[in-house]
Amino acid sequence: MATAAEIEAPAGSLDSFRAEARDWLAANFPPSLANQAMTLSSLEAPGDASADEAAWTKAMGDKGWGVPTWPAQYGGGGLSRTQTRVLQEEMQKIGAWNPIGGMGVMMFGPTLLEYGTEAQKHEHIPNIAKGLVRWCQGYSEPGAGSDLASLQMAAEDKGDHYLVNGQKTWTSGGQWADKCFALVRTDRTKKHEGISFLLIDMDAPGVEVKPIRMISGASPFCETFFTNVKVPKENLVGVEGQGWTIGKRLLQHERSSLSGGGGSAGRMMAGKTVSALARDYRGTDDQGRIADADLRMRIVRHEMDSRAFMLTLRRAALESKSNQGPSAASSIMKNVGARVTQDRAELGIEIMGMNGLGWEGEGFTEDETAQTRTWLWGKAVSIYGGSSEIQNNVIAKQILGMLDHQ
């Protein structure tokens, strides 16, 4: 029986595409960037890109391969899932990486492709595909976290525009973002049906951001204040009152993307695997194995979990039909990915011993202090994008069919 991948793209056409991808990468990927991925996450400050980094970003954006499965008419690559897998394989062979990402790619873009008007798609999707615009998410509020539908930030209808007033918190990358996709209240008489999905320019008069300093030392999140911010009516996605439906769909895309955090083949600092890190810090026995037998067994279990998780992600992608987006199963993936990620960080700190607890000073290398911060940052993985408890509720209700009983 033919596999889903074989049905989607015949072997001959994949061979031809592989040759095309290989030739294009050879002509456009700067060898100086091999295995040195530039971070363009919306959770981190944009840095000054080198000439090679800028050229690589432009090349991928112009080709549409930064978002390979998005429709070509909006600036995407128009590739099938199997072609995308081939592209990823060829990129991995030469140490190439995708320089285009962030919340526009992870969450907003896929949602707008589903719910946006043609005018909105043509206005926003090409800029996301080229990595030209940074987006942030306006969801949580001081009084609306787990119970997001309690949000109070209001958008008052003023005829040709909305007047927005309120506050958002935990706005990831808000201080660096160009635009924000936000859930706002357009009707105070209804809870879920009174929520709408609005696009707001972050440089509009009345928008103020205040970064929040985290335990890792970074400030990737903000408190964001909106005071009499004018937003054009054409920035409404969908119709008034549809925001809760659109917002939930976006969260599925987010959780699907975040679930990949458990992968990266168990990579630690300086690109090393957990087992390689253990050999460096704990040494090996006369058979070349990690000297500590108990640690060795726990690393084996972790790497089995990590690889099984990545294979499950790959299988889920191949089995899903091209016109289907993420489902409630993304909540399972998100929870498992969070556990694998945190287990990996904990193992790393244990392996490094005192060297894994440094914050600054001459006694620690730059890689060691970075690993400490990564470990601390990882504590948030089971919280952001919907906490593990929220994911468990989604799994119980939407997958297991367990309803609340009075």
Buried (B, 14 or more C-beta within 10 A) or exposed (E): EEEBBEEBBEEEEBEEBBEBBBEBBEEBBBEEBEEEBBEBBBBBEBEEBBEBBEBBBBBBBEBBBBBBBBBEEBBBBBBBBBBBBBBBEBBEEBEBBBBBBBBBBBBBBBBBBBBBEEEBBEBBBBBBBBBBBBBBBBBBBEEBBEEBBEBBBBBEEEEEBBBBBBBBBBBBBBBBBBBBBBBBBBBEEEBEBBBBBBBBBBEBEBBBBBBBEBEBEBEBBBBBBBEEBBBEEEBBBBEBBBBBBBBBBBBBBBBBBBBBBBBBEBBBBBEBBBBBBBBEBBEEEEEEEBEBEEBBEBBEEBBEBBBEBBEBBEEBBBEBEEEEBBBBBBBBBBBBBBBBBBBBBBBBBBBBEEBBBBEEEEEBEEBBBBBBBBBBBBEBBBBBBBBBEBBEBBBBEEEEEEEEEE
